[in-house]
Amino acid sequence: MIHYNLKCNNDHTFSSWFDSLDAFDKLEKTKMLSCPTCGSDRIKRAMMSPQVSPSRTKQAFSLSKPNSEIEKKISEVRKKVEAESEDV
């Protein structure tokens, strides 16, 4: 199922669910869609923002002490840069 925001030629907006994009296209071409406010059959899809759901939850990472040697070196470099730099 696909949810679309729709708009008629009189700028009335409404939404509806369709089995597929092809189902919407077929109904639009045969003028089987109508505006619930004014009854116009001149309907187009309105601009929509995507609704994306993450496929999995993000893993929280720990900001604890560095474990590996490279993490320790990076931490040392960061501390040195912060100590010897001026925030502008």
C-alpha positions in Angstrom: 0.0 0.0 0.0 1.2 3.5 -0.8 -0.1 6.7 0.9 -0.2 9.8 -1.3 -1.1 13.4 -0.6 -3.3 14.6 -3.4 -4.3 18.0 -4.8 -7.2 19.0 -7.1 -7.1 21.8 -9.7 -8.9 24.0 -7.1 -5.9 23.6 -4.6 -7.8 21.4 -2.2 -5.5 18.8 -0.6 -6.4 15.4 0.7 -4.8 12.0 1.1 -5.5 8.4 0.1 -4.1 4.9 0.1 -3.4 3.0 -3.1 -2.4 -0.6 -3.8 0.5 0.6 -6.0 1.7 3.5 -8.1 0.2 1.7 -11.1 -3.2 1.6 -9.3 -3.0 5.3 -8.7 -2.0 6.0 -12.3 -4.9 3.9 -13.6 -7.5 5.7 -11.4 -6.0 9.1 -12.4 -6.1 8.4 -16.1 -9.7 7.1 -16.0 -10.8 10.1 -13.9 -12.0 7.7 -11.1 -10.5 10.0 -8.4 -12.4 13.0 -7.1 -11.8 15.7 -4.6 -13.9 15.1 -1.5 -14.3 18.9 -1.1 -15.4 20.1 -4.5 -15.8 16.9 -6.6 -13.2 17.8 -9.2 -11.8 14.8 -11.1 -8.6 16.7 -12.0 -6.3 15.2 -9.3 -2.5 15.1 -9.1 -0.1 13.9 -6.5 1.0 16.7 -4.2 4.6 17.2 -3.1 5.5 14.9 -0.2 8.5 14.4 2.0 9.7 10.8 2.2 9.0 8.8 5.4 12.0 6.6 5.8 12.1 4.2 8.7 15.5 2.8 9.7 15.8 -0.9 9.0 17.4 -1.5 12.3 18.0 0.4 15.5 21.3 2.2 15.8 23.9 0.8 18.2 24.8 3.2 21.0 28.5 3.6 21.3 30.4 4.3 24.4 32.6 7.4 24.9 34.6 5.7 27.6 38.4 5.5 27.7 40.2 4.4 24.5 40.9 0.7 24.3 43.3 0.2 21.4 46.7 1.8 20.8 45.4 3.8 17.9 42.5 5.1 20.0 45.0 6.1 22.7 47.2 7.9 20.1 44.2 9.7 18.6 43.1 10.8 22.1 46.6 12.1 22.8 46.8 14.1 19.6 43.3 15.6 20.2 44.3 16.7 23.7 47.5 18.2 22.4 45.7 20.1 19.6 43.0 21.4 22.0 45.7 22.5 24.5 47.8 24.3 22.0 45.0 25.8 19.8 42.8 28.8 20.1 39.1 28.5 19.5 38.2 31.3 17.1 
